[in-house]
Each structure stands twice: as structure tokens, then as C-alpha cells.
Amino acid sequence: MDATTTRRRLHIFDLDGTLLHGTAAPVEISRRLGVEQEVLALERAFAAQELAPGEFAIRACELWAGLTERHVAAAFDGAPWLSGIREVWSEITARGDRCAVISLSPDFFVSRLLDWGAHATRASRWPKVPPPALSGGVRYPREPVDPSGILTPTAKVELARELCADFGVAPQDCVAYGDSRSDAELFAAVPVSVAVNADAHVRDLASHHYTGRDLREAYALVAGTGS
């Protein structure tokens, strides 16, 4: 078999606004706690670069008193996910490729995608969530936010390189999927990118564009290329 046909690819997916349609993990969690509008205001400030990622995390956590795993599970299960995520990741795996999620959102939300078939997730380290048995007796967060554990757009590029090394994938064989300013640096660092329901900050950087609610259709734009 020719070596070019056996090159493994790494597909890197953003979460907020990409796999989640029109929303973000902190917004979905906040909806379960009755503070959706407050966090939407923080999201707008972050998108306008008025808040750094660490500042966003600190202020969001201040609104999440009473948060437990039960809220996180309900937010995850009830979120408006794109259709076909499991199917796409299953096909990627069947081809011998790898898929990962890199997100600025809380790791306790993002890591749940490992059960859907992601080979790896990388996300911001927010304070741990109390288990349901402690609900009502423990205020969230139990420890302060560590700003050094909150990812930045630049960190996405660094983590992509680390994942390439972990999976034995050449950097030139990466495909990135994203929707907004926080994906711009990663889009500029990889040869192939798919703008999914994207804003103007990344549309001009992307190799391909997709508008819709089915990841299978976005993946089809690159499935026939590469290995």
C-alpha cells in the first residue's frame, strides 16, 4: 500500500457554536440554574474581547452557586447538538483517523464527549462540580478559579500540536472545525478547516464553509480528501 494512503488525519472540533448549535456550554449550564441572561451578557463581552477567558470563568462561576453534576448532565443531555456527531466520529475512527475536541468551555462538560466517540478532549479546568449527594450543602465553586487552567485561543494551537504528537499525526494532516474568533489562530495553523455556522472572523480563513445542523454534511466537505 502506498504510504500516502495510510497517513492518519486528526480532526479537531470546537464545541461552542460548532458542535453546539447557536449556543455554548456555559449558557446551557446557566439555563439550568436560572442565570442564562447573565451569562449571555458575559458571552457577549467575551466575544467583543472585553473579557479574557480567565475573567469570564471567574464571573460565570460566581453565578453558579448550587451547581451539581445533576445540572451538568441535564445541560449536556438537553443541549442543541448538531445531528450526526457520533456517526461522524465513528466513520473517522473506521478510516483509521482520530478526532478530538478542543474547547475553552469547562472540562467537566466537554469530557462527556469521550462517551460519544471522541478520542480526546482538551478543555479549561474549571473548579470541580459537587456530586448530587452534596447538593444543597455545598456552594459552588468550592475552590477559586485558577486562571492558568483556562484555555485561550493560542492554547488551542499548542494543544493541537500535542495531540498530533500523541496520535502520531503530522501537523499538515490536521482538519479543524470552528465557528468564531477563538478558532482563528487554529484555522491559520492547519492546512484544512471547516467554518461551521461561522461568523466573519473565521469565514475568510476557512477552506470550506457549512451552514446547517448536521455534522455529517460538514464532514462530507473533507471526507474525500487526504488519506
MARLUMKE-395538 format. One record per residue: residue number from 1; residue in three letters; x, y, z of N, C-alpha, C in turn. Coordinates in steps of 0.05 Angstrom, whole numbers, plus 32768, in hexadecimal, padded with zeros to 4 digits. Each point is the difference from the previous one (the first is absolute). Example, Ala and Ser with C-alpha at 12.3 -4.5 7.8 and 13.67 -1.06 7.14 Angstrom:
{1,'ala',{8108,7F8E,809C},{7FEE,8018,8000},{8012,8018,8000}} {2,'ser',{7FF9,8015,7FF2},{8010,8018,8001},{7FF1,8016,800E}} 
This chain:
{1,'met',{8011,7FE8,8000},{7FEF,8018,8000},{8012,8019,8000}} {2,'asp',{7FF9,8013,7FF0},{800F,8019,7FFE},{7FFF,800F,801A}} {3,'ala',{8016,800C,8008},{8002,800E,801A},{7FEC,8016,8002}} {4,'thr',{7FF9,800D,7FE9},{7FEE,8017,8001},{7FE4,7FF7,8006}} {5,'thr',{7FFA,7FE7,7FFD},{7FE4,7FF7,8006},{7FFD,7FF7,801D}} {6,'thr',{8016,7FFF,800F},{7FFE,7FF7,801B},{8005,8017,8014}} {7,'arg',{8003,8018,7FF7},{8005,8017,8012},{7FE7,8005,8011}} {8,'arg',{8004,8000,8019},{7FE9,8005,8013},{7FFB,801E,8002}} {9,'arg',{7FE6,8007,8001},{7FF8,801C,8004},{7FF4,8004,801C}} {10,'leu',{8003,8018,800A},{7FF4,8008,8019},{7FEB,8015,7FFB}} {11,'his',{7FE7,7FFB,8007},{7FEA,8013,7FFD},{7FFC,800D,801B}} {12,'ile',{8002,801B,8001},{7FFE,800F,8019},{7FE7,8011,8000}} {13,'phe',{7FEE,7FFB,8013},{7FE7,800D,8001},{7FFE,8014,8017}} {14,'asp',{7FF7,8018,7FFA},{7FF8,8013,8014},{7FE4,7FF7,800B}} {15,'leu',{7FF9,800A,8018},{7FE7,7FF8,800C},{7FEA,8016,7FFD}} {16,'asp',{8005,8017,800C},{7FEC,8015,8002},{7FFB,800C,7FE4}} {17,'gly',{7FE7,7FFF,7FF7},{7FF9,800B,7FE6},{8007,7FEE,7FE9}} {18,'thr',{800E,7FEA,8005},{8008,7FEE,7FEB},{7FF1,7FE6,8003}} {19,'leu',{8008,7FEF,8014},{7FF0,7FE8,8006},{7FE6,8007,800D}} {20,'leu',{8000,8016,8010},{7FE8,800B,800B},{7FF5,8015,7FED}} {21,'his',{7FE7,7FFE,7FF8},{7FF5,8013,7FED},{7FF6,8019,800E}} {22,'gly',{800D,8017,7FFA},{7FF6,8019,8009},{8002,8005,801E}} {23,'thr',{8010,7FF1,800E},{8002,8003,801D},{801B,7FF7,8009}} {24,'ala',{8005,8001,801B},{8019,7FF8,800C},{7FFB,7FF1,8019}} {25,'ala',{8013,7FF0,8008},{7FFC,7FF0,8018},{7FFA,8010,8019}} {26,'pro',{800E,8017,8005},{7FF8,8010,8017},{7FE4,800B,7FFF}} {27,'val',{7FF6,8005,7FE9},{7FE4,800A,7FFD},{7FED,7FE9,8007}} {28,'glu',{8005,7FE8,7FF6},{7FEE,7FEA,8005},{8000,7FF9,801E}} {29,'ile',{8017,8001,800D},{8001,7FFB,801D},{7FF1,8016,800F}} {30,'ser',{8004,8019,7FF7},{7FF3,8016,800E},{7FE2,7FFF,7FFD}} {31,'arg',{7FF6,7FF5,7FEA},{7FE3,7FFE,7FFC},{7FF5,7FEE,8016}} {32,'arg',{800E,7FEC,8008},{7FF7,7FED,8015},{8000,800D,801B}} {33,'leu',{800F,8016,8003},{8002,800D,801A},{7FF1,801B,8001}} {34,'gly',{7FF2,8007,7FEA},{7FF0,8018,7FFF},{8011,801A,7FFD}} {35,'val',{8018,7FFD,7FF6},{8011,8018,7FFC},{8009,8002,7FE3}} {36,'glu',{7FF0,7FF7,7FEE},{8007,8000,7FE4},{8006,801C,7FF5}} {37,'gln',{7FEF,8014,8006},{8004,801A,7FF6},{801A,800D,800A}} {38,'glu',{8006,7FFB,8019},{8019,800B,800B},{8019,7FF5,7FF2}} {39,'val',{7FFF,7FE6,7FFA},{8017,7FF4,7FF2},{8001,8007,7FE3}} {40,'leu',{7FE8,8004,7FF4},{8000,800A,7FE4},{800E,801B,7FFE}} {41,'ala',{7FFC,8011,8015},{800D,801A,8000},{801F,7FFC,8002}} {42,'leu',{8008,7FED,800F},{801D,7FFA,8002},{800A,7FF5,7FE5}} {43,'glu',{7FF0,7FEF,7FF3},{8008,7FF6,7FE5},{8003,8017,7FEC}} {44,'arg',{7FEF,8013,8001},{8002,8017,7FED},{8019,8010,8006}} {45,'ala',{8006,8004,801A},{8018,800F,8007},{801A,7FF0,7FF8}} {46,'phe',{7FFF,7FE6,8003},{8017,7FF0,7FF7},{8003,8001,7FE2}} {47,'ala',{7FEA,7FFE,7FF1},{8002,8001,7FE3},{800B,801B,7FF6}} {48,'ala',{7FFA,8015,800F},{8009,801B,7FFA},{801D,8005,800A}} {49,'gln',{800C,7FEC,800C},{801B,8001,800C},{8001,8014,8017}} {50,'glu',{7FEA,8003,800D},{7FFF,8010,8018},{8006,7FF0,8019}} {51,'leu',{7FFF,7FE6,7FFE},{8007,7FEE,8016},{8014,7FEB,7FF6}} {52,'ala',{8015,7FFC,800F},{8012,7FEA,7FFA},{7FF4,7FE6,8009}} {53,'pro',{8009,7FE9,7FF5},{7FF4,7FE6,8008},{8000,7FFB,801E}} {54,'gly',{8016,8007,800E},{8000,7FFC,801C},{7FEC,8011,800F}} {55,'glu',{7FFD,8019,7FF7},{7FEC,8012,800D},{7FE4,7FF5,7FFB}} {56,'phe',{7FFB,7FF6,7FE9},{7FE6,7FF5,7FFA},{7FFA,7FE9,8013}} {57,'ala',{8013,7FEE,8004},{7FFC,7FE9,8011},{7FFA,8009,801D}} {58,'ile',{800F,8013,800A},{7FFD,8009,801B},{7FE4,800B,8004}} {59,'arg',{7FF7,8011,7FED},{7FE6,800D,8003},{7FE9,7FEC,7FFC}} {60,'ala',{8004,7FEC,7FEE},{7FEB,7FEC,7FFC},{7FFD,7FEF,8019}} {61,'cys',{8016,7FF8,800C},{7FFF,7FEF,8018},{7FF2,800E,8017}} {62,'glu',{8003,801A,8001},{7FF3,8010,8015},{7FE1,7FFE,7FFE}} {63,'leu',{7FF7,7FFA,7FE8},{7FE3,7FFE,7FFB},{7FF5,7FE3,8004}} {64,'trp',{8012,7FED,8004},{7FF8,7FE4,7FFF},{7FFE,7FF3,801C}} {65,'ala',{7FF8,8010,8014},{7FFD,7FF4,801B},{7FEB,7FEA,7FFE}} {66,'gly',{8006,7FE9,800D},{7FED,7FEA,8000},{8004,7FED,7FE9}} {67,'leu',{8013,8005,7FEE},{8005,7FEE,7FE9},{8008,7FE4,800A}} {68,'thr',{7FF4,7FEC,7FF4},{8008,7FE4,8006},{8002,7FF1,7FE5}} {69,'glu',{8009,7FE7,8002},{8002,7FEF,7FE9},{7FE4,7FFC,7FF3}} {70,'arg',{7FEC,8001,800F},{7FE5,7FFD,7FF5},{7FF9,8016,7FEC}} {71,'his',{8008,8019,8007},{7FFC,8016,7FEE},{8010,7FFD,7FE6}} {72,'val',{8019,7FF7,8004},{8012,7FFD,7FE9},{7FF5,7FEA,7FED}} {73,'ala',{7FF7,7FEA,800B},{7FF5,7FEA,7FF0},{7FE7,800A,7FF1}} {74,'ala',{7FEF,800F,800D},{7FE8,8009,7FF3},{8006,8014,7FEA}} {75,'ala',{8014,8011,8005},{8008,8014,7FEC},{800C,7FF1,7FE7}} {76,'phe',{8010,7FEC,8005},{800D,7FF1,7FEA},{7FEA,7FF1,7FF0}} {77,'asp',{7FEF,7FF2,800E},{7FEC,7FEF,7FF2},{7FEB,8011,7FF1}} {78,'gly',{7FFB,8018,800A},{7FEB,8011,7FF4},{800B,8015,7FED}} {79,'ala',{8019,8000,7FFB},{800C,8015,7FEF},{7FFA,7FFA,7FE2}} {80,'pro',{7FFF,8015,7FF0},{7FFA,7FFD,7FE3},{8019,7FF8,7FF0}} {81,'trp',{8007,7FE7,8002},{8017,7FF5,7FF1},{7FFA,7FFE,7FE2}} {82,'leu',{8014,8003,7FF0},{7FFD,7FF9,7FE4},{7FFA,7FE3,7FFE}} {83,'ser',{7FF1,7FF8,7FEC},{7FFA,7FE4,7FFA},{8019,7FF3,7FF5}} {84,'gly',{8002,7FE6,8005},{8014,7FF0,7FF3},{801C,8000,800C}} {85,'ile',{8003,800B,8018},{801B,8001,800C},{800B,7FE4,8004}} {86,'arg',{7FF1,7FEF,800D},{800A,7FE5,8005},{8007,7FF1,7FE5}} {87,'glu',{7FEF,8004,7FEC},{8004,7FF3,7FE7},{8019,800A,7FF2}} {88,'val',{8005,801A,8001},{8019,800B,7FF4},{8018,7FF5,800F}} {89,'trp',{8000,8000,801A},{8017,7FF7,800F},{8004,7FE2,7FFC}} {90,'ser',{7FEB,7FF1,7FFD},{8002,7FE4,7FFA},{800D,7FFB,7FE5}} {91,'glu',{7FF9,8010,7FEC},{800B,7FFD,7FE5},{801E,8008,8001}} {92,'ile',{8006,8016,800E},{801C,8008,8002},{8011,7FEA,800C}} {93,'thr',{7FF6,7FF3,8015},{800E,7FEA,800D},{8003,7FE9,7FED}} {94,'ala',{7FEB,7FF9,7FF1},{8001,7FEA,7FED},{8015,8004,7FEA}} {95,'arg',{8005,8019,7FFA},{8014,8007,7FEB},{801C,7FFF,800B}} {96,'gly',{8003,7FFC,801A},{801A,8000,800C},{8009,801B,8009}} {97,'asp',{7FEF,8014,7FFD},{8006,801B,8009},{7FF9,8005,801D}} {98,'arg',{8005,8018,800A},{7FFA,8006,801C},{7FEF,801A,8001}} {99,'cys',{7FF0,8003,8015},{7FF0,8018,8004},{8003,8009,801D}} {100,'ala',{8001,801A,8003},{8004,800C,801B},{7FEF,801A,8001}} {101,'val',{7FFA,8007,8019},{7FF2,8019,8005},{8012,8012,8010}} {102,'ile',{8004,8018,7FF8},{800F,8014,800F},{7FEE,8018,8004}} {103,'ser',{7FFB,8006,8019},{7FEC,8015,8007},{8009,8011,8018}} {104,'leu',{7FF9,8019,8000},{8005,8011,8017},{7FEB,7FFB,8016}} {105,'ser',{7FEC,7FF1,7FFB},{7FEB,7FFB,8013},{8009,7FED,8016}} {106,'pro',{7FEF,7FFC,8015},{8009,7FF0,8017},{8006,7FE3,7FF9}} {107,'asp',{8015,7FF5,800B},{8008,7FE5,7FFA},{7FEB,7FEC,800A}} {108,'phe',{7FF1,8006,8015},{7FED,7FED,800A},{7FE8,7FFD,7FEE}} {109,'phe',{7FFC,8012,7FED},{7FEC,7FFE,7FEB},{800C,7FF3,7FE7}} {110,'val',{8016,800A,7FF7},{800D,7FF7,7FE7},{8008,7FE3,8001}} {111,'ser',{800A,7FF7,8017},{800A,7FE4,8002},{7FEA,7FEC,7FFC}} {112,'arg',{7FE7,8007,8003},{7FEA,7FEE,7FFB},{7FFF,7FF6,7FE3}} {113,'leu',{800D,800F,7FEE},{8000,7FF8,7FE4},{8012,7FE8,7FFA}} {114,'leu',{8010,7FF8,8014},{800F,7FE7,7FFD},{7FEE,7FE9,7FFD}} {115,'asp',{7FE9,8001,800D},{7FEC,7FEA,7FFE},{7FF3,7FFF,7FE5}} {116,'trp',{8002,8015,7FF0},{7FF4,8001,7FE6},{8014,7FF7,7FEA}} {117,'gly',{8019,7FFC,8007},{8013,7FF6,7FED},{8018,8012,7FFA}} {118,'ala',{8001,8017,800E},{8019,8010,7FFD},{8017,7FF1,800C}} {119,'his',{8017,8001,7FF2},{8018,7FF3,800A},{800D,8010,8016}} {120,'ala',{7FFB,801A,8001},{800C,8010,8015},{7FF0,801A,8002}} {121,'thr',{7FFF,800B,8018},{7FF5,801B,8004},{8014,8011,8010}} {122,'arg',{8002,8019,7FF9},{8010,8013,800E},{7FEF,8019,8006}} {123,'ala',{7FFF,8008,8019},{7FEE,8016,8007},{800B,800E,8018}} {124,'ser',{7FF3,8016,8007},{8008,8010,8017},{7FFB,7FF1,801A}} {125,'arg',{8012,8003,8013},{7FFD,7FF3,801A},{7FF1,8013,8013}} {126,'trp',{7FE5,7FFD,8001},{7FF0,800F,8012},{7FFF,7FF1,801B}} {127,'pro',{7FF8,800D,8016},{7FFD,7FF2,8019},{7FEE,7FE8,7FFE}} {128,'lys',{8007,7FEB,800F},{7FF1,7FE7,7FFE},{7FE3,8004,800A}} {129,'val',{7FEE,7FF0,7FF5},{7FE4,8003,8007},{7FF9,7FEC,8016}} {130,'pro',{7FF1,8009,8015},{7FF8,7FEE,8015},{7FEE,7FEA,7FF5}} {131,'pro',{8002,7FE8,800A},{7FED,7FEB,7FF7},{7FE4,8005,800A}} {132,'pro',{7FEC,7FF4,7FF4},{7FE4,8005,8009},{7FFB,7FFB,801D}} {133,'ala',{800F,7FEE,800D},{7FFB,7FFA,801C},{8006,8018,8012}} {134,'leu',{8010,8013,7FF6},{8007,8017,800F},{7FF0,8019,7FF9}} {135,'ser',{7FEC,7FFD,7FEE},{7FF0,8017,7FF8},{7FF2,800C,8017}} {136,'gly',{8000,801A,8001},{7FF3,800E,8016},{8012,8005,8018}} {137,'gly',{8016,7FF0,8002},{8011,8003,8017},{801B,800C,7FF9}} {138,'val',{8006,8002,7FE6},{801B,800A,7FF8},{7FFB,8016,7FEB}} {139,'arg',{800D,8016,8003},{7FFE,8016,7FED},{8015,7FFD,7FEB}} {140,'tyr',{7FF8,8004,7FE7},{8014,7FFF,7FEA},{8009,801D,7FFB}} {141,'pro',{8019,8004,7FFA},{8016,7FED,8000},{800C,7FFC,801C}} {142,'arg',{800A,7FE8,8005},{800C,7FFA,801A},{801C,800A,8002}} {143,'glu',{800D,8006,7FE8},{801A,800C,8000},{8000,8015,7FEA}} {144,'pro',{8012,8014,8002},{8000,8015,7FEC},{8009,7FF6,7FE4}} {145,'val',{7FF8,800F,7FEC},{8009,7FFB,7FE5},{801E,8005,7FFE}} {146,'asp',{800E,7FED,7FF4},{801D,8004,7FFA},{8002,800A,7FE4}} {147,'pro',{8006,801A,7FFC},{8001,800A,7FE4},{8013,7FF1,7FEE}} {148,'ser',{8015,7FF4,800C},{8013,7FF2,7FEF},{7FF5,7FE7,7FF3}} {149,'gly',{7FE9,7FF6,800B},{7FF3,7FE8,7FF5},{7FEB,8006,7FEB}} {150,'ile',{7FFB,801A,7FFB},{7FEC,8008,7FED},{800D,8004,7FE5}} {151,'leu',{7FF6,7FF2,7FEC},{800D,8001,7FE5},{7FFB,801A,7FF3}} {152,'thr',{8013,8006,7FEE},{7FFE,8018,7FEE},{8000,7FF6,7FE3}} {153,'pro',{7FF9,8012,7FED},{8001,7FF8,7FE4},{801C,7FF6,7FF8}} {154,'thr',{8015,800D,800B},{801B,7FF7,7FF9},{8005,7FE4,800B}} {155,'ala',{7FF5,7FFA,8017},{8004,7FE5,800B},{7FF4,7FEA,7FEE}} {156,'lys',{7FEC,8007,7FF1},{7FF4,7FEC,7FED},{8015,7FF7,7FEC}} {157,'val',{8011,8012,7FF7},{8015,7FF9,7FED},{8014,7FEE,800E}} {158,'glu',{8008,8007,8018},{8014,7FF0,800F},{7FF5,7FE4,8005}} {159,'leu',{7FE7,7FFE,8008},{7FF4,7FE6,8006},{7FFD,7FEF,7FE7}} {160,'ala',{7FFA,800D,7FEA},{7FFE,7FF1,7FE6},{801B,7FF3,7FFA}} {161,'arg',{8016,800F,8004},{801A,7FF4,7FFB},{8006,7FE9,8013}} {162,'glu',{7FF8,8003,8019},{8004,7FEA,8013},{7FF0,7FE7,7FF8}} {163,'leu',{7FE7,8005,7FF7},{7FF0,7FE9,7FF8},{800B,7FF2,7FE7}} {164,'cys',{800B,8010,7FEE},{800D,7FF4,7FE9},{8016,7FED,8009}} {165,'ala',{8010,8009,8013},{8016,7FEF,800A},{7FF5,7FE8,800E}} {166,'asp',{7FEB,8003,8010},{7FF4,7FEA,800E},{7FF6,7FEA,7FED}} {167,'phe',{7FF3,8009,7FEA},{7FF3,7FED,7FED},{8012,7FF9,7FE8}} {168,'gly',{8018,800B,7FFF},{8012,7FFA,7FEA},{7FF6,800B,7FE6}} {169,'val',{7FF4,8018,8001},{7FF5,800D,7FE8},{8012,8018,7FF9}} {170,'ala',{8006,8003,7FE7},{8010,8017,7FF7},{7FEE,8019,8002}} {171,'pro',{800B,8017,8008},{7FF1,8018,8002},{7FF2,8008,7FE6}} {172,'gln',{800C,7FF9,7FE9},{7FF4,8006,7FE7},{7FE8,7FEE,7FF9}} {173,'asp',{7FFA,7FED,8012},{7FEA,7FEE,7FFB},{7FE9,8006,8014}} {174,'cys',{7FFF,8018,800A},{7FEA,8008,8012},{7FEA,800E,7FF1}} {175,'val',{7FE7,7FFC,800A},{7FE9,800E,7FF6},{7FF2,800C,8018}} {176,'ala',{7FFA,801A,7FFF},{7FF4,800E,8016},{7FE4,8009,7FF9}} {177,'tyr',{7FEE,7FFE,8013},{7FE4,8009,7FFD},{7FFA,8015,8016}} {178,'gly',{7FF6,8017,7FF7},{7FFA,8015,8014},{7FED,8015,7FF5}} {179,'asp',{7FFB,8014,8011},{7FEB,8013,7FF8},{8006,801D,8006}} {180,'ser',{8015,8006,8011},{8002,801B,8009},{801D,8009,8004}} {181,'arg',{8003,8018,800B},{801B,800C,8004},{8013,7FEE,800F}} {182,'ser',{7FF5,7FF0,8013},{8012,7FEF,8010},{800C,7FE9,7FF0}} {183,'asp',{7FF6,7FFC,7FE8},{800B,7FEB,7FEE},{8013,800B,7FEB}} {184,'ala',{8002,801A,7FFE},{800F,800C,7FEA},{801E,7FF8,8000}} {185,'glu',{800C,7FFF,8018},{801D,7FF8,8000},{8004,7FE3,7FF8}} {186,'leu',{7FED,7FEF,8008},{8003,7FE4,7FF8},{7FFB,7FFD,7FE2}} {187,'phe',{7FEC,800E,7FF5},{7FFB,7FFF,7FE4},{8019,8009,7FF0}} {188,'ala',{800E,8014,800A},{8018,800A,7FF2},{8017,7FEC,8002}} {189,'ala',{7FFF,7FEE,8014},{8016,7FEE,8005},{7FFD,7FE5,7FF2}} {190,'val',{7FE9,7FF9,7FF6},{7FFB,7FE6,7FF3},{7FFA,8004,7FE2}} {191,'pro',{8005,7FEC,7FF0},{7FFC,8003,7FE3},{7FE4,7FFF,7FF7}} {192,'val',{7FEF,7FF2,800F},{7FE3,7FFC,7FF9},{7FEF,8008,8017}} {193,'ser',{7FEB,8010,7FFB},{7FEE,8008,8015},{7FE4,8003,7FF5}} {194,'val',{7FEC,7FFB,8011},{7FE4,8002,7FF9},{7FF3,8014,8013}} {195,'ala',{7FF6,8015,7FF4},{7FF1,8014,8010},{7FE3,7FF6,8002}} {196,'val',{7FF7,7FFA,8019},{7FE6,7FF5,8005},{7FEE,8015,800C}} {197,'asn',{7FEC,8008,7FF1},{7FEE,8016,800A},{8010,8017,800B}} {198,'ala',{8014,8008,7FF1},{8015,8012,800A},{7FFA,801D,7FFC}} {199,'asp',{800E,8010,8010},{7FFE,801D,7FFE},{8016,800A,7FED}} {200,'ala',{8001,801A,7FFD},{8013,800C,7FED},{801D,7FFD,8008}} {201,'his',{8005,7FFB,8019},{801C,7FFE,800A},{800E,7FE8,7FF4}} {202,'val',{7FF2,7FEB,7FF9},{800E,7FE8,7FF5},{7FF7,7FF8,7FE4}} {203,'arg',{7FEB,800B,7FF6},{7FF6,7FF8,7FE6},{8015,8003,7FEA}} {204,'asp',{800E,8017,8001},{8014,8005,7FEB},{8019,7FEF,8004}} {205,'leu',{8004,7FF4,8018},{8017,7FF0,8004},{7FFC,7FE2,7FF9}} {206,'ala',{7FE6,7FF9,7FFE},{7FFA,7FE3,7FFD},{8003,7FF6,7FE4}} {207,'ser',{8007,7FE6,7FFE},{8002,7FF3,7FE6},{7FE4,7FF9,7FF6}} {208,'his',{7FED,7FFB,8012},{7FE5,7FF8,7FF9},{7FEC,800D,8013}} {209,'his',{7FE7,8003,7FF7},{7FEC,800D,8010},{7FE7,7FEE,8001}} {210,'tyr',{7FF4,7FFF,8018},{7FE7,7FF1,8003},{7FED,800F,8012}} {211,'thr',{7FE7,8002,7FF7},{7FEA,800B,8010},{7FEA,7FEB,8002}} {212,'gly',{7FF9,7FF9,8018},{7FEC,7FEB,8003},{8002,7FF4,801C}} {213,'arg',{7FF3,7FE9,8003},{7FFF,7FF3,801B},{8007,7FE3,7FFF}} {214,'asp',{8010,7FF7,7FEC},{8007,7FE4,7FFE},{801E,7FFE,7FFB}} {215,'leu',{800F,7FF6,8014},{801D,7FFE,7FFD},{8008,7FED,7FE9}} {216,'arg',{7FEF,7FEE,7FF9},{8007,7FEE,7FEA},{8003,8010,7FE6}} {217,'glu',{7FF1,8015,7FFC},{8002,8010,7FE8},{801A,8011,8001}} {218,'ala',{8007,800A,8018},{8019,800F,8002},{8018,7FEE,7FFB}} {219,'tyr',{7FFF,7FE8,800C},{8016,7FED,7FFC},{8003,7FF7,7FE3}} {220,'ala',{7FEA,7FFE,7FF2},{8001,7FF7,7FE4},{8010,8013,7FEF}} {221,'leu',{8004,8019,8008},{8010,8013,7FF1},{801D,7FF8,7FFF}} {222,'val',{8009,7FF1,8014},{801D,7FF9,8002},{8004,7FE2,8000}} {223,'ala',{7FEB,7FF0,8002},{8002,7FE3,8003},{800F,7FF3,7FE9}} {224,'gly',{7FFD,800B,7FE8},{800C,7FF4,7FE8},{801B,800A,7FFA}} {225,'thr',{800B,8011,8011},{801B,800B,7FFC},{8013,7FF3,8013}} {226,'gly',{801A,8004,7FFB},{8014,7FF5,8012},{8002,7FE2,7FFE}} {227,'ser',{8004,7FF3,8018},{8006,7FE3,7FFF},{7FE7,7FF0,7FF8}} 
